[in-house]
């Protein structure tokens, strides 16, 4: 490693730590990103209605096209782990507090500015905002490995990691690949409520609860509603059971502090203005009110009681036909439990 390369790496690691990132890795460009697997996954419709995953795949699978003369990709990770709040419904841990995209991007831009001013070159920052396959890139950068759930696993922190990337034309020393250490463990596969992990390292997103409650814009299939249980937004089942999480430590990032939320009945009664105001800065805001109320109805159908029926009856008369249908289903589910 040259003195210049060592100085750049030391500066990156020092500033990344100051910005709250806990790991740094570097992959060389070009790099192998399982092109055949990804193309077959798309062709098989495993991405559901996430149509953006069909676009820009020349750049997605060839990140050197994102920046002329790109030589390296810097990968930074940020721990978001924290215990679930004590309430009668669950939200994926990544969405308990503020949205990570904007503030992480601001920190990346600061790091890019430092690199440009001190070492020259061109840099492009990405935080889940461009055509990049973040998890395979992170694995190529030696940060962790993709487990059987397809989630990235870091050996010292487990599964609770946000990923950020900087594509640069600086020629940086690269990190070694980590060995896949999932071994014979199948906990993530066994625990998935909907069987979305169809085989080791194979995910059918159309069955995934995170996809259904966040990305899917439409009615949730009847045969999958009960499996959603009390999960209002997202699902952490395959992450929670990973044995590598025994080293997980709570995040120190104050922006991830869980926001206070009311009961499911109150959430169901929110109008657009209330939803928008209460969810400012939250990743949940992106699903918009209709999908949010749809999710509330499904959870109430699974865990609700007699006391929840009046709120659901009001929702069943809503102009939003999707919400109304899910509310009627929820009432039927509660009625069935009362008669059992």
C-alpha positions as CSV (number, residue, x, y, z in Angstrom):
1,X,0.0,0.0,0.0
2,X,1.4,3.4,-1.0
3,X,1.8,6.2,1.5
4,X,-0.9,8.2,-0.4
5,X,-3.3,5.3,-0.3
6,X,-2.7,4.6,3.3
7,X,-3.3,8.3,4.1
8,X,-6.6,8.3,2.2
9,X,-7.8,5.2,4.0
10,X,-6.8,6.5,7.4
11,X,-8.6,9.8,6.7
12,X,-11.8,8.0,5.5
13,X,-11.9,5.8,8.6
14,X,-11.3,8.7,10.9
15,X,-14.0,10.9,9.4
16,X,-16.4,8.0,9.0
17,X,-16.1,7.3,12.7
18,X,-16.7,11.0,13.6
19,X,-19.8,10.9,11.4
20,X,-21.3,7.9,13.3
21,X,-20.4,5.1,10.9
22,X,-19.1,2.0,12.5
23,X,-17.5,0.0,9.6
24,X,-15.6,0.9,6.4
25,X,-14.7,-1.3,3.5
26,X,-13.5,-0.8,0.0
27,X,-14.2,-2.9,-3.2
28,X,-12.4,-2.5,-6.5
29,X,-14.2,-1.5,-9.6
30,X,-15.2,-3.4,-11.7
31,X,-16.6,-6.2,-9.5
32,X,-18.6,-9.3,-9.9
33,X,-22.2,-8.9,-8.6
34,X,-24.0,-12.2,-9.4
35,X,-25.4,-10.9,-12.7
36,X,-27.0,-14.2,-13.7
37,X,-28.8,-14.6,-10.4
38,X,-30.2,-11.1,-10.4
39,X,-31.4,-11.3,-14.0
40,X,-33.1,-14.6,-13.3
41,X,-34.7,-13.2,-10.1
42,X,-36.2,-10.3,-12.1
43,X,-37.3,-12.6,-15.0
44,X,-39.1,-14.8,-12.4
45,X,-41.0,-11.8,-11.1
46,X,-39.6,-12.3,-7.6
47,X,-39.4,-8.5,-7.2
48,X,-43.2,-8.1,-7.4
49,X,-44.3,-4.6,-8.3
50,X,-40.9,-3.0,-7.6
51,X,-40.6,-2.0,-11.2
52,X,-37.6,0.3,-10.7
53,X,-35.5,-2.9,-10.1
54,X,-36.1,-3.7,-13.8
55,X,-34.6,-0.4,-14.9
56,X,-31.0,0.9,-15.2
57,X,-29.6,-2.7,-14.8
58,X,-26.6,-2.0,-16.9
59,X,-25.5,0.5,-14.3
60,X,-26.8,-1.6,-11.4
61,X,-24.7,-4.6,-12.4
62,X,-21.8,-2.5,-13.6
63,X,-21.3,0.3,-11.0
64,X,-18.2,1.5,-13.0
65,X,-20.8,3.1,-15.3
66,X,-22.0,5.4,-12.6
67,X,-18.8,7.4,-12.7
68,X,-16.3,7.7,-15.6
69,X,-13.0,6.1,-14.6
70,X,-14.4,4.7,-11.3
71,X,-11.8,2.7,-9.5
72,X,-13.2,2.0,-6.0
73,X,-16.4,1.8,-4.0
74,X,-16.3,2.8,-0.4
75,X,-18.9,1.1,1.8
76,X,-19.9,2.5,5.1
77,X,-22.3,0.9,7.6
78,X,-24.4,2.4,10.4
79,X,-25.8,0.3,13.3
80,X,-29.6,0.8,13.9
81,X,-30.3,-1.9,16.4
82,X,-32.5,-1.2,19.4
83,X,-35.1,-3.3,21.3
84,X,-38.7,-3.1,20.1
85,X,-41.0,-0.7,22.1
86,X,-43.6,-2.2,24.3
87,X,-46.8,-1.8,22.3
88,X,-49.4,-4.2,20.8
89,X,-48.1,-4.0,17.3
90,X,-44.7,-4.1,15.7
91,X,-42.8,-1.8,13.3
92,X,-39.5,-2.9,11.7
93,X,-36.6,-1.5,13.8
94,X,-35.2,0.5,10.9
95,X,-38.4,2.6,10.8
96,X,-39.0,3.2,14.6
97,X,-37.4,6.7,14.4
98,X,-36.3,9.1,11.6
99,X,-35.7,8.1,8.0
100,X,-32.0,7.3,7.5
101,X,-31.7,8.4,3.9
102,X,-31.4,12.1,4.1
103,X,-29.2,12.5,7.2
104,X,-26.9,9.7,6.1
105,X,-26.6,11.3,2.6
106,X,-25.7,14.6,4.2
107,X,-22.9,12.9,6.1
108,X,-21.7,11.1,3.0
109,X,-21.5,14.4,1.1
110,X,-19.4,15.8,3.8
111,X,-17.0,12.9,3.5
112,X,-16.9,13.3,-0.3
113,X,-16.1,17.0,0.1
114,X,-13.2,16.1,2.4
115,X,-11.9,13.6,-0.1
116,X,-12.1,16.0,-3.0
117,X,-10.5,18.9,-1.1
118,X,-7.7,16.8,0.4
119,X,-7.0,14.2,-2.2
120,X,-8.8,15.3,-5.4
121,X,-10.7,12.9,-7.6
122,X,-14.5,12.6,-8.1
123,X,-17.0,11.0,-5.8
124,X,-20.7,10.0,-6.1
125,X,-22.5,9.2,-2.8
126,X,-25.5,6.8,-2.6
127,X,-27.8,5.8,0.3
128,X,-30.2,3.4,-1.2
129,X,-30.9,6.1,-3.8
130,X,-29.4,4.9,-7.0
131,X,-29.0,1.7,-9.1
132,X,-26.6,-0.1,-6.8
133,X,-26.8,-3.6,-5.4
134,X,-25.8,-2.5,-1.9
135,X,-25.5,-5.9,-0.2
136,X,-23.4,-7.7,-2.8
137,X,-21.2,-4.6,-2.9
138,X,-20.8,-4.6,0.9
139,X,-19.9,-8.3,0.7
140,X,-17.3,-7.5,-2.0
141,X,-15.9,-4.8,0.3
142,X,-15.3,-7.3,3.1
143,X,-17.9,-5.6,5.5
144,X,-19.9,-8.8,5.9
145,X,-21.5,-11.6,3.9
146,X,-25.0,-12.1,2.6
147,X,-26.7,-14.7,4.8
148,X,-29.3,-17.3,3.7
149,X,-32.0,-14.6,4.2
150,X,-30.1,-12.4,1.7
151,X,-29.5,-9.9,4.5
152,X,-26.0,-8.7,5.1
153,X,-24.4,-10.1,8.3
154,X,-21.5,-8.3,10.0
155,X,-19.5,-10.6,12.3
156,X,-19.4,-8.0,15.1
157,X,-22.9,-6.5,14.9
158,X,-25.1,-9.0,13.1
159,X,-27.9,-8.0,10.8
160,X,-28.7,-4.5,12.0
161,X,-26.9,-2.4,9.4
162,X,-27.7,0.5,7.1
163,X,-25.5,0.7,4.0
164,X,-24.0,3.7,2.2
165,X,-21.7,3.8,-0.8
166,X,-19.3,6.3,-2.4
167,X,-18.2,5.5,-5.9
168,X,-14.9,7.2,-6.5
169,X,-12.1,7.4,-9.1
170,X,-9.5,7.3,-6.4
171,X,-7.5,4.1,-6.5
172,X,-7.9,2.8,-2.9
173,X,-6.6,-0.4,-1.3
174,X,-9.3,-3.0,-1.2
175,X,-10.5,-5.3,1.6
176,X,-10.5,-9.1,1.6
177,X,-13.8,-11.0,1.3
178,X,-15.2,-12.5,4.5
179,X,-16.0,-16.2,4.6
180,X,-19.7,-17.0,4.6
181,X,-20.2,-18.3,8.1
182,X,-23.9,-19.3,8.1
183,X,-22.8,-22.9,8.1
184,X,-25.7,-25.3,8.5
185,X,-28.0,-22.8,10.3
186,X,-31.5,-22.3,8.8
187,X,-33.1,-20.2,11.5
188,X,-34.0,-17.4,9.1
189,X,-35.6,-19.8,6.7
190,X,-37.5,-21.7,9.3
191,X,-38.9,-18.6,11.0
192,X,-40.2,-16.7,8.0
193,X,-44.0,-16.5,8.5
194,X,-44.9,-16.6,4.8
195,X,-42.1,-18.9,3.5
196,X,-40.7,-16.0,1.5
197,X,-37.1,-17.4,1.9
198,X,-37.7,-20.2,-0.5
199,X,-34.2,-21.7,-0.2
200,X,-30.9,-20.6,1.1
201,X,-30.0,-17.3,-0.4
202,X,-33.3,-17.2,-2.3
203,X,-36.0,-14.6,-1.5
204,X,-39.4,-14.3,-3.1
205,X,-40.2,-10.7,-2.3
206,X,-43.9,-11.1,-3.3
207,X,-44.4,-13.2,-0.2
208,X,-42.2,-11.1,2.1
209,X,-44.1,-9.2,4.9
210,X,-41.8,-6.2,4.4
211,X,-42.7,-6.1,0.8
212,X,-46.4,-6.6,1.4
213,X,-46.7,-3.9,4.1
214,X,-44.4,-1.3,2.5
215,X,-43.8,-1.7,-1.2
216,X,-47.0,-3.5,-2.4
217,X,-49.5,-0.9,-3.6
218,X,-52.8,-2.8,-3.5
219,X,-54.8,-5.4,-1.6
220,X,-52.8,-7.8,0.5
221,X,-53.5,-11.4,-0.7
222,X,-56.1,-13.1,1.5
223,X,-53.9,-16.1,2.0
224,X,-51.1,-14.0,3.5
225,X,-53.0,-11.7,5.8
226,X,-53.1,-13.9,8.9
227,X,-49.3,-14.5,8.6
228,X,-48.7,-10.8,8.9
229,X,-49.8,-11.0,12.6
230,X,-49.2,-7.8,14.5
231,X,-46.6,-6.4,12.0
232,X,-47.8,-3.0,11.0
233,X,-44.8,-2.0,8.9
234,X,-42.1,-4.3,7.8
235,X,-40.8,-7.5,9.4
236,X,-37.7,-8.4,11.4
237,X,-38.3,-12.1,11.9
238,X,-35.4,-13.3,9.8
239,X,-33.1,-10.7,11.4
240,X,-34.2,-11.3,15.0
241,X,-33.3,-15.0,15.0
242,X,-29.8,-14.7,13.4
243,X,-27.3,-16.1,16.0
244,X,-24.7,-13.5,14.9
245,X,-26.9,-10.9,16.6
246,X,-25.6,-12.0,20.0
247,X,-23.0,-9.3,19.6
248,X,-25.5,-6.6,18.6
249,X,-25.4,-3.4,20.7
250,X,-28.0,-0.6,20.8
251,X,-27.4,2.2,18.3
252,X,-26.0,5.5,19.6
253,X,-27.8,7.4,16.9
254,X,-30.4,9.7,18.5
255,X,-32.3,10.1,15.3
256,X,-33.4,6.4,15.6
257,X,-35.2,7.0,18.9
258,X,-38.7,5.4,18.5
259,X,-41.4,7.9,18.1
260,X,-44.5,7.8,20.2
261,X,-47.6,6.3,18.4
262,X,-51.1,5.8,19.6
263,X,-53.3,2.7,19.6
264,X,-54.3,0.9,16.4
265,X,-57.8,2.3,16.7
266,X,-56.5,5.9,16.8
267,X,-54.1,5.2,13.9
268,X,-57.0,3.9,11.8
269,X,-58.9,7.1,12.4
270,X,-56.1,9.4,11.1
271,X,-56.9,11.5,8.1
272,X,-54.4,12.6,5.5
273,X,-53.3,15.7,7.3
274,X,-52.8,13.9,10.6
275,X,-50.9,11.1,9.0
276,X,-48.6,13.6,7.2
277,X,-48.0,15.7,10.3
278,X,-47.3,12.8,12.7
279,X,-45.1,11.0,10.2
280,X,-42.9,13.9,9.2
281,X,-39.3,12.5,9.0
282,X,-40.5,8.9,9.3
283,X,-39.9,6.3,6.6
284,X,-43.5,5.2,7.2
285,X,-44.7,8.3,5.5
286,X,-43.7,6.9,2.1
287,X,-46.5,4.3,2.1
288,X,-49.1,7.1,2.3
289,X,-52.4,7.0,4.2
290,X,-54.2,4.4,2.2
291,X,-51.6,1.6,2.5
292,X,-51.0,2.6,6.2
293,X,-54.7,2.2,7.0
294,X,-54.8,-1.1,5.0
295,X,-52.0,-2.4,7.2
296,X,-53.8,-1.3,10.4
297,X,-56.9,-3.2,9.3
298,X,-54.9,-6.4,8.7
299,X,-53.2,-6.1,12.2
300,X,-56.6,-5.5,13.8
301,X,-58.0,-8.5,12.0
302,X,-55.2,-10.6,13.5
303,X,-55.0,-9.2,17.1
304,X,-58.0,-6.9,17.5
305,X,-60.9,-7.4,20.0
306,X,-64.6,-6.6,20.2
307,X,-63.6,-3.0,21.2
308,X,-62.0,-2.5,17.9
309,X,-65.1,-3.3,15.8
310,X,-66.7,0.2,15.8
311,X,-63.5,1.8,14.4
312,X,-63.3,-0.9,11.7
313,X,-67.0,-0.5,10.9
314,X,-66.3,3.2,10.2
315,X,-63.4,2.3,8.0
316,X,-65.5,-0.3,6.2
317,X,-67.7,2.6,5.0
318,X,-64.7,4.6,3.7
319,X,-64.5,5.9,0.2
320,X,-61.2,4.2,-0.2
321,X,-62.4,0.8,-1.4
322,X,-59.1,-1.0,-0.6
323,X,-59.3,0.2,3.1
324,X,-63.0,-0.7,3.2
325,X,-62.4,-4.3,2.0
326,X,-59.6,-4.9,4.5
327,X,-61.7,-3.4,7.3
328,X,-64.6,-5.8,6.4
329,X,-62.1,-8.7,6.4
330,X,-60.8,-7.6,9.8
331,X,-64.3,-7.5,11.3
332,X,-64.9,-11.1,10.0
333,X,-61.7,-12.3,11.6
334,X,-62.6,-10.8,15.0
335,X,-66.1,-12.1,14.8
336,X,-64.7,-15.6,14.1
337,X,-62.5,-15.4,17.2
338,X,-65.4,-14.3,19.3
339,X,-67.5,-17.2,18.2
340,X,-64.7,-19.8,18.7
